[in-house]
Amino acid sequence: MPASFQEIINSRLFKFIIGEAVDGSASEFSVHEDAIAQLSTPLRTLVKSSPGARVGSAVWKDVNKETFERFVQFAYTGNYSIPKTEKRGHKKKKPSKAAIERAEKESKEAALKAEKEAVPEPETKPEPETKPEPEPETKQEDTQSTETQAPEIKPEATPPSGEEKPSKQYKLTANFTSLSYPLLASLDNYDGTCEPSPTFEKSHSYSNVFLSHASLYVLGDVHLVDSLKALALFKLHKTLCTFELDNENIGDITDLARYAYTGEGKEANEGIGGLRNLVCQYMAIHAVELAIDARFMNLLAGGGQIVKDFFQFQLQRIN
């Protein structure tokens, strides 16, 4: 059972020292220990009864800063934000000094020309005020007939069955239940950041998005956080379903496969299940397109578990 919000914010702050081996320098985070302890038995042991629990700190040097930030977001909220895709393309060249000077000269010449051509607008005289026409006098007969007319009576709300006329209490209750108090903000502060995008951006790279899901899966696998593993696979699968493979973005899939088999993912204790299963199925479906990418073929040339898994899924396709 997850810890209550009150239990979490009243628990001790536990320090994590993150990413020295992968980021080049360490980052420190202080997290309420019950937010971490609720995720799994190994993590509860880490923050409650391990040697590091005595001093209230732990070192995760192989977990990068961005992955840990999403991990902590998951610990507190049960979900994590997905990074935005990055636009693919070359960097723009800086304009030369001569081009800058030429542009400035042209700008000054255009401003001087506009000044000379500018003509002051003629002053507009105010229009004479028109007096309102007097209203026609109403005849006394019309006034008398209006006064004698009976006022319009609006029908009251239908009373409950069994009552001829609604009581005052009924009217007050009906008015109270009809009150409206619209929300000024979303109930979820991260609304719109956690769901995989249903649209595909052809000019963008998806490598950082794929790796964000894969790295959280691996972290969840190492510390036995099954709910995080399931969520990461769910989001990765939805992203792969919208991803349209072509010659420009084959490297995004190669980066994902390399991570799952030769990067941090090699320490995962799932064999061909989970992350590697999903990646291999996608590679088997798109084997023809992937075969033209030199980086992917070099990955297979290195041998190891990825070749065995890939071959197994190819046999399943044939059979």
C-alpha positions in Angstrom: 0.0 0.0 0.0 1.5 3.4 -1.0 2.3 5.9 1.7 -0.1 8.7 2.4 0.9 12.2 1.4 1.1 13.2 5.0 3.4 10.3 5.8 5.7 11.2 2.8 6.1 14.9 3.7 6.7 14.2 7.4 9.4 11.6 6.6 13.1 12.3 6.7 14.9 13.8 3.7 17.2 11.3 2.1 20.2 12.5 0.0 21.0 10.9 -3.4 24.3 11.6 -5.1 23.7 11.0 -8.7 25.4 10.6 -12.1 29.2 11.1 -11.5 30.1 8.2 -13.8 27.7 9.2 -16.7 27.3 13.0 -16.4 30.9 13.9 -15.6 30.0 15.4 -12.3 27.7 14.5 -9.4 24.3 16.0 -8.6 22.7 15.9 -5.2 19.0 15.5 -4.6 17.1 15.4 -1.3 14.0 13.2 -1.4 11.5 12.3 1.3 12.5 8.7 2.2 8.9 7.4 2.4 8.3 8.4 -1.2 11.2 6.1 -2.2 10.5 3.4 0.4 6.9 2.8 -0.9 8.2 1.7 -4.4 9.7 -1.6 -3.6 11.3 -3.8 -0.8 14.9 -3.2 -1.9 14.4 0.6 -2.0 12.7 0.4 1.5 15.8 -1.4 2.8 18.1 1.2 1.1 16.5 4.2 2.9 15.5 2.5 6.1 18.0 -0.1 7.2 21.1 -0.2 4.9 24.5 1.2 6.0 23.7 4.3 4.0 20.4 4.8 5.8 22.3 5.6 9.0 23.8 8.7 7.5 20.8 9.3 5.2 22.5 9.1 1.8 23.2 6.9 -1.1 25.4 7.1 -4.3 24.0 6.1 -7.7 26.9 7.1 -9.9 25.6 5.2 -13.0 22.1 6.9 -13.1 22.1 10.2 -15.0 20.5 13.4 -13.7 17.5 13.5 -16.1 16.6 9.8 -15.4 16.7 10.3 -11.6 14.5 13.5 -11.9 11.8 11.5 -13.7 12.2 8.6 -11.2 11.6 11.0 -8.3 8.6 12.5 -10.1 7.2 9.0 -10.4 7.8 8.3 -6.7 5.8 11.4 -5.7 3.0 11.4 -8.3 2.9 7.9 -9.9 3.8 9.3 -13.4 6.6 11.0 -15.2 7.0 13.7 -17.8 8.3 12.8 -21.2 11.0 15.0 -22.8 10.3 16.8 -26.0 11.7 15.6 -29.3 14.7 17.5 -30.6 14.6 19.0 -34.1 16.9 17.2 -36.4 19.2 19.3 -38.7 22.4 21.3 -39.1 23.3 24.4 -37.0 22.8 27.7 -38.7 26.0 29.5 -39.8 26.6 32.9 -38.4 26.5 35.7 -40.9 29.8 37.3 -42.0 30.9 40.8 -40.8 30.4 42.1 -44.4 26.9 40.8 -44.5 26.0 42.4 -41.2 27.4 45.8 -42.3 25.6 45.5 -45.7 22.3 44.8 -43.9 22.8 47.7 -41.5 23.5 50.1 -44.4 20.4 48.9 -46.3 18.3 49.4 -43.1 19.5 53.0 -42.6 18.9 53.9 -46.3 15.3 52.5 -46.1 14.6 54.5 -42.9 15.9 57.8 -44.5 13.7 57.1 -47.6 10.7 56.5 -45.5 11.2 59.8 -43.6 11.4 61.8 -46.8 8.3 60.2 -48.3 6.3 60.6 -45.1 3.5 63.2 -45.5 1.7 64.7 -42.4 -2.0 63.7 -42.4 -4.5 66.6 -42.7 -6.2 67.6 -39.5 -9.8 66.5 -39.2 -12.3 69.1 -37.9 -14.7 67.8 -35.3 -18.2 67.2 -36.7 -21.0 69.4 -35.3 -23.0 67.9 -32.6 -26.6 66.9 -33.5 -29.3 67.5 -31.0 -31.5 64.5 -30.3 -35.0 64.7 -31.7 -37.7 65.1 -29.0 -39.6 62.0 -28.3 -43.3 62.0 -29.3 -45.7 62.6 -26.5 -47.8 59.6 -25.6 -51.4 60.0 -25.4 -53.2 59.7 -22.0 -55.3 56.9 -23.3 -52.3 54.8 -24.1 -50.9 55.4 -20.7 -54.1 54.4 -19.0 -54.3 51.2 -21.0 -50.8 50.2 -20.1 -51.4 50.8 -16.4 -54.5 48.5 -16.4 -52.7 45.6 -18.1 -52.0 42.6 -15.7 -48.3 41.8 -15.0 -46.9 38.7 -16.8 -46.5 35.8 -14.4 -43.6 33.4 -15.1 -44.4 29.7 -14.4 -42.5 28.4 -11.4 -40.4 25.3 -11.4 -42.2 22.0 -11.3 -42.6 21.0 -7.7 -41.8 17.5 -6.5 -44.5 14.9 -7.0 -47.1 15.0 -4.2 -46.8 18.7 -3.6 -49.0 21.4 -5.1 -46.6 24.3 -4.5 -42.8 24.1 -4.0 -41.8 25.0 -0.4 -39.3 27.7 0.4 -36.8 25.0 1.5 -37.2 23.2 -1.9 -36.4 26.5 -3.8 -33.4 27.2 -1.6 -32.0 23.7 -2.1 -32.6 23.9 -5.9 -30.7 27.2 -6.1 -27.9 25.8 -4.0 -27.4 22.7 -6.1 -27.3 24.9 -9.3 -24.4 26.9 -8.1 -21.3 26.7 -10.4 -17.6 27.0 -9.3 -15.3 26.6 -12.3 -11.7 25.5 -11.8 -9.0 28.0 -12.6 -6.3 25.4 -13.2 -5.9 21.8 -14.1 -6.1 19.2 -11.3 -2.8 17.8 -12.6 0.1 20.2 -12.6 1.8 18.1 -15.2 -1.2 17.6 -17.5 -0.1 17.2 -21.1 3.5 16.4 -20.3 3.2 12.7 -19.3 1.2 11.3 -22.2 3.1 10.1 -25.4 2.3 12.3 -28.3 -0.2 10.8 -30.8 1.4 12.7 -33.7 4.7 12.0 -35.4 7.2 14.8 -36.1 9.2 13.7 -39.1 11.8 16.4 -38.8 12.5 15.6 -35.1 14.8 13.1 -33.4 13.2 10.6 -31.1 16.4 9.2 -29.6 16.1 11.1 -26.3 12.5 10.1 -25.9 13.2 6.4 -26.5 16.1 6.5 -24.0 14.1 8.3 -21.4 11.6 5.4 -21.2 14.3 2.7 -21.6 16.5 4.1 -18.8 13.5 4.2 -16.4 12.7 0.7 -17.2 16.2 -0.4 -16.4 16.2 1.5 -13.1 12.9 -0.1 -12.2 14.3 -3.5 -13.1 17.4 -3.1 -11.0 15.3 -2.0 -7.9 12.3 -4.2 -8.5 9.8 -1.4 -9.2 7.4 -3.3 -11.3 4.9 -0.4 -11.6 7.6 1.8 -13.1 8.7 -0.9 -15.5 5.1 -1.4 -16.8 4.6 2.4 -17.2 7.9 2.8 -19.1 7.1 -0.1 -21.5 3.6 1.3 -22.0 4.9 4.7 -23.0 7.7 3.3 -25.1 5.3 1.0 -27.0 2.9 3.9 -27.7 5.7 6.0 -29.0 7.0 3.2 -31.3 3.5 2.7 -32.7 3.4 6.4 -33.9 7.1 6.4 -35.0 7.5 6.2 -38.8 10.9 4.7 -39.7 12.8 6.1 -42.6 16.4 6.6 -43.7 16.8 9.8 -41.6 15.7 8.4 -38.3 17.0 4.8 -38.3 19.7 5.9 -35.9 17.1 6.6 -33.3 16.1 2.9 -33.2 19.8 1.9 -33.3 20.5 4.1 -30.2 17.6 2.3 -28.4 18.8 -1.1 -29.3 22.4 -0.3 -28.3 21.2 1.0 -24.9 19.1 -2.1 -24.3 21.9 -4.5 -25.0 25.3 -2.9 -24.6 24.6 0.2 -22.4 23.0 0.4 -19.0 20.4 -2.1 -20.2 22.9 -4.9 -20.2 22.6 -5.1 -16.4 18.8 -5.7 -16.5 17.7 -9.0 -15.1 15.0 -9.7 -17.7 16.7 -11.8 -20.4 14.6 -11.5 -23.6 11.6 -10.3 -21.7 10.4 -6.8 -21.1 12.5 -4.0 -22.8 14.5 -6.3 -25.0 11.4 -8.2 -26.1 9.8 -5.0 -27.2 12.9 -3.7 -29.0 13.5 -7.0 -30.8 10.0 -7.3 -32.0 10.2 -3.8 -33.5 13.6 -4.6 -35.1 12.3 -7.9 -36.6 9.3 -6.2 -38.2 11.5 -3.5 -39.7 14.5 -5.7 -40.5 14.7 -4.7 -44.2 14.9 -1.0 -43.4 17.3 -1.4 -40.6 19.7 -3.6 -42.7 20.7 -0.5 -44.7 22.0 1.3 -41.7 25.7 0.8 -41.0 25.4 1.5 -37.3 22.8 -1.1 -36.9 24.8 -3.7 -38.8 27.8 -2.9 -36.7 25.8 -3.4 -33.6 24.8 -6.9 -34.8 28.4 -7.6 -35.9 29.5 -7.2 -32.3 27.6 -10.4 -31.5 26.1 -11.2 -28.1 22.6 -11.5 -26.8 21.1 -9.1 -29.4 22.0 -11.4 -32.3 20.4 -14.4 -30.5 17.2 -12.5 -29.7 17.0 -10.9 -33.2 17.5 -14.3 -34.9 14.8 -15.9 -32.6 12.2 -13.3 -33.6 13.1 -13.6 -37.3 12.4 -17.4 -37.0 9.0 -16.6 -35.5 8.2 -14.4 -38.4 9.1 -17.2 -40.9 7.1 -19.8 -39.0 
